[in-house]
Amino acid sequence: MVEVTARILEDLLKVEGISAALLVGRDGFVIEKAGDVSDVDALGALSVSLMGAAETIGKIAGSTGVEILSVESDRSYFLACNVTSDIFLAIVSQPSNMGRLRYEVKKIRLKLQAAL
């Protein structure tokens, strides 16, 4: 499993702008990573908080789940989506084509689900 998921994450780095891709457990621990992030452990832990907050907001608004969480800042994008009930994908990207990033996230999620 680890070889397959590592290869999938490495392939994701070929998409223009993406600098890091992580599989994160609901406990905040990084399961697998590709690319460069200055503090991978903090990113994993904070990602769990963001996903939890987004899911709570969604429930309050009547949603059944988060499709893709995205955060846009002046120098980077952060995207996350559930892969399984216990694992999610987190991506760090330079500002680029958000539509392409969302498309790639959905495509990679399917590959990761098949691998897990």
ABEGO torsion letter per residue (X at the ends): XAAAAAAAAAAAAABBGBABBBBBBAAGBBABBBEBBABAAAAAAAAAAAAAAAAAAAAAAGBAEBABBBBBBAABBBBBBBABAABBBBBBBBBBBAAAAAAAAAAAAAAAAAAX
